[in-house]
Amino acid sequence: MLDHSQVRSRLRQRPPMLLLDTVREFSPPDSLVATKAVTGGEDCYRDMEDGTGIGGFAYPSALLLESYGQAVSLLWSLAGLGPPDEIPLMVGIRDLTFAAPAVPGDVLEHHVRLHHHSGVLGEFTGETRAAGRTVLTVGSVLVVSRPAASLLPTPPVPPRTKDGR
């Protein structure tokens, strides 16, 4: 459905924090399946010692959740759930379960479903699978969109001199 260049064009993240490769399925506006291949060459494995067993290579839960969140953001964007000049932000998570580790060689499949949408607020649910096993289940992710300009830092105000200038 979407190759890596198309995924990259829809997300603000860039390597090493771009954590999706493709979108395999999209059923507007309700669901999508996005993939991420876990490889042993990723930064999170850089300092692994030789001889570490495969159990030591469990993909970090924070990166797994970020990758799932990027899939939510893609569904938001592809389904046109918010204004094009707004950015979806994850503001809450409920009933999150890390069920099994993902390791290098796994291809994560993030199954994301829209549960509810109203204006700038959306609720999503789903799971991540790899090689037929459930890796992550997400009971609820709350997303709110905000104008991109409101998220940019404001430039610092230069200090005034003694004479008030």
Buried (B, 14 or more C-beta within 10 A) or exposed (E): EBEEEEBBEBBEBEEEEBBBBBBBEBEEBEBBBBBBBBEEEBEBBEEEEEEEEEEEBBBEBEBBBBBBBBBBBBBBBBBEBBEEEBBBBBEEBEEBEBEBBBBBEBBBBBBBBBBEBEEBBBBBBBBBBBEEEBBBBBBBBBBBBBEEEEEEEEEEEEEEEEEEE
